[in-house]
Amino acid sequence: MRLQKEQLSSVKREVVTAERRLASARKYLQEFRDQIVQKYGSAQSEEARRTARLQEAEVELANHKSSLVERKRQLQVYHNEYEEMEPHLKQATKDLNAAKNQLLTVMKRVSDLKASEGSSIAIFGQKCVAVLQKVEQAEAAGRFRGPVIGPIGAFLKIAPGKEDFAKIAEHALGGGLDRFIVTNDHDRKELQNIRSAAGCFSRDCNIFQMAQARRYQVPSPPCEGIETVASTLSVSDELVFNCLVDNSRIDQLALAKSKDESEELLLVQDNNGRESIRWDTLQRVYFLPHGDTWQVRGGYRTMTSNDSKKGLRQTIGIDRTAAINEATREKDALQKEVDESTLKERRVKEQVQTAQRKWNEENHALSKITKRIQTLEREIDDLKTEMESAQLPSEDTSELEEDVANAEEAVALLRARHVELDRVVNQENPELDAARRQHEEVTARNVKVAEDISRKEKAMLDVSRERNSEQQAARKRRDKLAMLEDGLQKASNLLSEEREKLGEAVSKARLLTLKTRREQQLSSEEENEEISSNDVAFTQEELEAVEPIPVTKDAVHYKTKVEKAMKQVERERAKRKISEADGIVLLEKFKRAKADLDAKLSQIDSIEANQENLLADLKTRKDRWYSFRKHIAEMTSNTFDEMLNKKGSSGDIIFDNQNKTLNLVVQKDNQNASTQTNDVKALSGGERSFTTLSLLLALGENLETPFRVMDEFDVFLDAKSRIIALQTMVSLAKAMVNRQFIFITPQDLSCLKPDNMLRIILMKPPERGSGQQVIDF
């Protein structure tokens, strides 16, 4: 692509140089002709007129040829714009039709509700009314052997005081309020016939089969603030209640007003960090305001968000007026969407029409220029012929005219090369544009997948938030533990200091006591000599043998002081939240708590790493899967087109992965675009058979199946198509040496020659006798 663009730039420069040479040659020729006109004057006026006309025609021809390349380029630009806008128009039309279909569905529901004339059964669908009427008629005629109850929603009400949980209880049921209940196989078959007669679809008014039994005894809500679906609903029929317990597990679905309240009342966690629901009878918890839910499996909690755009709806225990109002609001919203889609389609259609009109106008102008060039060339040839036959004087302009012709030829060649290179480059660009448009379509198809991923990411974000809250709580506990350690260290230091002070005070008191006693002894003797206290030395045994000296204050005073000190100590212990008296035991507790904390943090880091790796692997796998799917679709479509080309046709396979459909586009004549059709039914029998055969061969080539058997594939083909089909399949089978093909046909195979890879097995005709054959048993 880069080399072609460089060649295109080089040719452009050569075209400019050649045009300059052509202009110079024309200038010299014109000057020479002007000299001829001036020289011969009126005597040669006719010749001068022809020369002037020839000059004008050549100038006009040169101008038209110069503009021809630009016209072709502009024509290609308008054509590309038209092709780019056409897929957007199809998408806008598709969106408009989808919005209109939704609007018609909602309008039909509003009409059904209004036509029910106050019937509360119509809230579950107009089909319920028709089925219920036929059931009542069948019961009156005695066609049922047991009770037939339904629809289920007609027997449900909201228990008094539980209105706040009405919508979330209905959301937890998951639908099915239009179903009927039977008790035996005969009644089930009879009700299925009634559904068919009422025109029910596969999802309308389905059937539960239950055995008759007394109302089940289900547990009450486990605690205040938590309800179950069973306690929220008031079910008037025992069979309906038992059916909801067996099929919807209404006794195991808990309801709460908020996520925090549900976790506070129901969620518990053991010392190993494993979570569980406090009561084993509960399996899942729904909470307001959006109907989100969580459950615990394998010791870990999983959260699921309610991604329904319509929000929570209530049909249990409400009247028809509220349902009509809600359906009318939904209809108005859809009508607004239809109006916006219509406006968008109109704008896109106007853009497509504008691009098509410009393309047509430019094509018409290009045709006019081409015709004018042909006319001018004929006129120049005629003028030159007349000038030669008029026997002009000996003034010869043939050399200059030859120079002009050579220059024109060189310009024409260079322009042709320029056009060819420009065409090649433009062919590359449309392929890029087509790839870009296809990428946009794939992106649009992936929007839904991206939305699903966004919802999963939202759930993961909730988990991440919970993890962050746990980390914050862990940091707080670490900070508190550090404060306790600091307080413990300070208390230990203070205690050591006090003990040291106490030891020093006791030693000083005992020493003072011994000194006092020694001084008293010496003072009583006559030969008393003053001995300094510093000169007196006492042994450790003497110091320890000293008993406490009685004090002047009573014990209450010192007890009060001790109690006051003890109270101060207790206040400090309570302030620092120290419950353990033994420092060693407290240190061991601290080490165990720190080890548990480090283990949890390590587990969190491991989970985060696994999460990042899984997300990266998921993205890689999806990208690879999209690439494989796109490659298989393109190879299948190319093979299909190659098969049709052998008959002079062409076609394309359109894989709509979003809607899970496969459509065929067939052009019966690959040289005539008007023979293209999107409806295979519009083809003749032979053409349709050949198209089907080509589709099967194209699909089979990419399915990698070891065996392929085709029975009577050519019974509807004409002779030419049949020969082409046989030769195509035989050549394909020979090319795939690792596959085995078996073709069964009642037609003539004389066009094929057996060899070491092709075997033809001709079955003998059946032997038929003159009479009827009877098999003995």
Buried (B, 14 or more C-beta within 10 A) or exposed (E): EEEEEEBBEEBBEBBEEBBEBBEEBBEBBBEBBBEBBEEBEEEBEEBBEBBBBBBEBBEBBBEBBBBBBEBBBBBBBBBBBBBBBBBBBEBBBEBBEEBBEBBEEBBEBBEBBEEBEEBBBBBBBBBBBBBBEBBEEBEEEEBBEEBBBBBBBBBBEBBEEBEBBBBBBBBBBEEBBBBBBBBBEEBBEBBBEBBEEBEBEEEBBBBBBBEEEEEEEBEEBBEEBBBBBBBBBBBEBBBBBBBBBEBBBBBBBBBBBEBEBBBEBBBEEEEEEEBBBEBEEBBBBBBBEBBBBBBBEEEEBEBBBBBEEEEBBBBBBBEBEEBBEBBBEBBEEBBEBBEEBBEBBEEBBEBBEBBBEBBEEBBEBBEEBEEEBEEBEEBBEEBEEBBEEEEBEEEEBEEBBEBBEEBBEBBEEBBEBBBEBBEBBBEEEBEEEBEEBEEEBBEEBBEEEEEEBEBEEEBEEBBEEEEEEEEEEBEEEBEEBEEBBEBBEEBEEEEEEEEEEEEEEBEEBBBEBBBEEBBEEEEEEEEEEEEEEEEEEBEEEEBEEBEEEEEEEEEEEEEEEEEEEEEEEEEBBEEBEBEBEEBEEBEEBBEEEEEBBEEBEEEBEEEEEEEEEEBEEEEEEEEEEBEEEBEBBEEBBBBBBBBBEBBEBBBBBEBEBBEEEBEBBBBBEBEEEEEBBEEBEEBEEBBBBBBBBBBBBBBBBEEEEEEBEBEEBBEBBBEEBBBBBBEBBBEBBEEBEEBEBEBEBEBEEEEBEEEEEEEEEEEEEEEEEEEEEEEEE
